[in-house]
């Protein structure tokens, strides 16, 4: 039952208005901004931020490549994330 409610809450949040790049950028930590800035030089773009249980993961994509940046700025080039089309 709790899982169903969590899923419903996530779907509800996704149904809101689209967030612009500037809004996403402001939600990043300073460490994430430095890491993301270095990745944008290689063509990565900030897609979204997943903030579950205060993890604050920034997700960037370049073509088919996905990168996650932790709150501390650690870059994970092979995150276990599937992005829906």
N, C-alpha and C positions, 0 to 999 in steps of 0.2 A: 504494500500500500504506500509506504513512504517513497519507494522508488518511482512509482507512478506519479506521485505529487511533485517530486523533484523534476521529472521529465516534463510535466505540465508547466511548471514554473519556467524552465528553460525555453520551452516553445513560446510561452507568453512573452519572454524578454526578446526573443528573436523577431516577434511580430511587430516590434516598435519601429520607429523611424530609422532610416539609414544614418549611420554616423559618418561624418566626413573625416578626411585624413587628419586635419588639424585637431579635431576632437580626440581622435585616437592617440595622436602624438603626445598630447597633453596628459593623457592617462598613463604614459610610460614612466618608469622610474628613470633617474638620471643614468644609471648603469645600462638600462635597456636602450636609452636614446643613443649612447655611445656605440653600443653593439649594433643597433639597427642602422645607424649612420654609416658604419663601415660596410655593412652588407648592401646598402643601397648603391654603392659604387660598383657592385657586381650585377645590378639589375633587379635586386630583390625589392618588393613592395610590401608595406605593412598592410595586411588584410584585415586582421581583427585581433582583439585581446580577449582571452578567455580568463575570467576571474572567478575561479571556483575554489572555495576554502582558502581565500587569500593567497592563491598561488600566482596570479597575475602573469600568465604566459602570453607573450606577444608572438603572433604567428605571421611570418613573412613568406612570400612565394616568389619564385622566379621560374617561369615556364612550368615544368612539372616538379620542380624542387621545392620542398617545404622545409622551413627552418623555424625552430621555436627558441625564444629567448626568455630565460627565467627572470624573476624579479631582481636577482643579483647580477644580471647581465651575462650569464653563461649561455653560450650558443650551442644548441643541439641541432646538428645537421641531419640527424636521422630520427626525428621524433615519431612516436607511435600515434600518428594523427591521420585521420582520413577526412579530407575536405569534400563535402558534397558539391556536386555540379549544379 
